[in-house]
Amino acid sequence: MELRELRYFLAIAKYESISRAAEALYVTQPNLSRQMKKLEDETGRQLIERGSRKITLTDAGRLLKKRAEEILELYDRAEEEIKAAPDEIGGEVRIGGGESRAFSLIARAICAVQRQYPLVKFDVFSGDGEAVSERLDKGLIDFGIFIEPTDVTRYDSLRLPLCDRWGVLMRSDSPLAEKESITAADLNGLPVIRSRHSMGGGIVSDWFKRGAGGEDAACTYNLLYNASLLVESGTGYAVGLEGLINTSQSALCFRPLSPELNSHLDIAWKKYRTFSPAERAFLSELEKLIDKNSM
């Protein structure tokens, strides 16, 4: 399986037509068809289905599309880093993480690196712990930011000197809005919206057990913005981190949990990895900020 074949396959998947893909790739249609036949012979699976109007991917084709995108992304990046001049620091640093106010520390490190090394670019991916971990394991991001209770022991990591406070996002006209803080017992019998990464154990689950409320949730989410829309519609009460949703000009309000519950954050990377100069520059700036904020 050659990289060229994968690029051809992705073009067919994008344009849903061999003729349009051939035109975009500047190759002949018969040549592109032969390449796809060769790829299907190599994999032993049918990858595309030719319809009367467009081409669709089979299940095997959809899987190959996902893997081909990952392979080519890593290859293109490696080629870019190797071609970079040895006396200049440039390239891209890819960071993934969940929503957190503590990301402000990461933002400051990014700003410091780009002031010193204008050729360094950053790509930031937002997602829950599972999505970030998957991308980190596959090498699609360099650093992952994980919110407790995510287990980061299989990575090398640094603890960020900032915490996020848990609480409940609710409508301002809710009876619970009159309280200064929310106990687990307050949520018993109410429709609760939980983040997926906080389910199934950890500090948030332990907090719920204090009110004998169990682990049930009316809805789950991975990013709090969507959960806030559910709250606004009256679906339920969202348990999440403070400061991610601006409640000053909305019909929503935030109340902290009682007893107070805080989550630490860690930035992690794969063990035994070799950093590029740009990645080393970012990690160096971040370590300086961690030391400064830990004093």
C-alpha angles and dihedrals in degrees: 000000000000129000089239091058091051091051090049091049092050091050090054090048090050098047096032087219134084093212094052091043091050090051092050092047094045092235131119120266094237091052092051091048090052091050091053091048089051091049092050090049090051094050095038090224137100106249104178136034118212111221129184092260108018146002119254130193124246120225088267089048093053090051092049090048091056093047093043091055090052093047095048093045090055093044094050091048094049090050091050093051094047093049093051115112110262093229097054132067112224143124133091132304115201121206129181129190150138125265112286139146086225087072084084087082091054089048091054091051090049091050092050093050094049092049090054098035111029092182093065113098128192132213117196121199120194120207146116124285094269094053093045092049092050093052092045092051091050093048093245091125129031100212133026126201112211129192119215130287088045112111111234099172093113090062136057107252150169124220112232114227093233132085134204121221120224123223146139125279110209144156113279090234092057117116088235090060088077090065123087092218138008127238125201089249090057089064097049110123093009126113104259125196112208134188111246094232091057094056127095101031142337136088097318093050090048089052091053091051089062088070093043087239098133126212101293118131129185090214138000129212141184100204121039097221092071089045089054090058089053089051092048090052090054097252095131150286118311120216108208148122124303123253099021094104120049104230097172094092103027142075090257134089136189127225122186122237121258120247086039114252124200132182126212121218129221131194110214141183136183116283119256093011123152112234123221116231090258092051091048090050091052094047091048092053091046092051089052091053092046091052091047094049093044094060 
